């Protein structure tokens, strides 16, 4: 029974010493190395530029990247007007094609009459 207790105590002591050594090594590594970000240099630059862009404000204090709802409404109305304009232009093209065909027909008829 005494050997078992000594083996168990020895294991616990060995584990405690190893754990202590690991912690001492971790502490030394932290003190000897500079703390660096996990981000790469390019990622850090990108995040800094994104922060700079989002922190800029206009003369009223409104962030420059903020798009007011009125702008969205204006863009929607503009889009609707462009769709209507396109449809109107398609109708005009159809009418012009029809007029061109009629003029060709009249020209042909006029040539036949003049012969």
Secondary structure, 3 states (H helix, E strand, C coil): CHHHHHHHHHHHHHHHHHHHHHHHHHHHHHHHCCCCCCCCHHHHHHHHHHHHHHHCECCCCCECCCCCHHHHHHHHHHHHHHHHHHHHHHHHHHHHHHHHHHHHHHHHHHHHHHC
